[in-house]
Amino acid sequence: MAALALALLTIALFILNLRRQAERAGRAAERLDQLEQTHAFHRQMLDAAARRPRSRDDLLDRLRDGGF
């Protein structure tokens, strides 16, 4: 009887541990998605900064040429 109870307890703990691991994996996946979004926004900001006019003269040239 004790062996059966021990086996049932072991199985129950194993199932609970699987659930906890799945929750942890879900949180890690969410964190990864948020990091990817943040990196995408940073890339967009860096690209926009690289395309901006460097001086007033560059800005005037772009406005005259219709570059905006």
Secondary structure as UniProt FT lines:
FT   HELIX           2..51
FT   HELIX           56..65
//
